[in-house]
């Protein structure tokens, strides 16, 4: 499974990294990843005109798109599009941050899953 990570580099800018989640047999006919300690789950809904200029992630968290898409842009101009079912690991809690916007004018629903300290 691929997870897109956004983090702050030594240059103070946000950067993308593609992460591959490893799985192992769960003994019940499926595969599981290693557990990740989390704090809570936050449900979020935004309108189709969503545009959030440069900002940092408020905390280290997974963002799971449920409905709709989001385009994320780094300070260096690199853009990535995340659709339904895709996962972002947001870790750019310092530096310039990133831009989040609706790419298609459609509403978006997602989960924020803050990571434990």
N, C-alpha and C positions, 0 to 999 in steps of 0.2 A: 504494500500500500504506500502511496506517495503522500507526503505531507509537505506543504510549502512552508518554509521557515523565513521570517523576516527578522533581522537583527541589526544592531548598530555596530558598524565597523570602527576600526581605529581612526578613520577619517571623520567620524561623527555623522556619517550618512547611513541610511538604511540600505541593507543589501538582502537579496534573496538567496536561499539555498534550498535545493530539493533534497528531502530526506526520505529514505526508504525504511519503513517500519518492518522490523523482523518479526516473524511468527514462528510458533512451535506447536506441535500437536497438543490438543487439550484433553485427549483421552475419550472424547465423546463424539468423534467424527468430524471435528472442526479444528481450527487454528486460533491461537490467542497470542497477543503481544504481551510483553512484560507490563505489569501494572504501572500506572502513572498516578502519583498522589495529587489529588485536587482538593479544592476548598468548597466549591459550590457550583451551581449551574445558573446562568442568567439567560433569560429569553429576551430576544431583541427583534423589533420590527421597525423598518424604516420605509418611507414613501419612495416612489420612483424618481423623485428629483433630488435624491440624496447626494450631497457633495460635502465632504469634510476635508478642508484644506490641511496643510501640514500639521500633524499631531503625532504624539507618541502613544504607544500602547499604554494604557493606564496601569498595567501589571502584566506579568508573564501569563499568557493564556492561550488556550486553543480556541479557535473560532471555527464553528462547523456550519456551513451554509445548508439550510434546509430548503428554502424556496427563493428563487431569484439569483442574481449574480452580483458580484462586486469587482470593480477594477481597482487594483492597488498600484500606486506609483511611488517609486523611491525618489529621493532628492537628485539622483543621477539620471532620472528620466526613464528608468526601466519600468515596464508595466507588466502586470500579470492579471489574468482574468480567472476568477474562481466562480464556478457554477454550483448548482445543487449537489450535495453529497461530498463536496471537496472540503479539505481541512487546511487551516492556516495555523501555524504556531507563531504567535506574535510575541517577540522578545525585544523589540526596538523601544525600550522604555526610556532611553536617553538619546541625546543628539537631536538632529533635525526632524526625525520622524518620517511619516509617509502621508500620502493623500489616499482617501477612499472615496469612490464615486460609483453611482449607478451607471452602468454602461448602456442600458437599453430603456430607461424610463419605467421599468417595472419595479414594484415593491419587493422588498427582501426580508426574509425571516432567517434568523440564525441563532445559534447557541454560543454563549461565551462560557468557557470552562476555565476559571482561574486555577493556576497551578499552586500547590502548596509551597511554602517557603523552604 
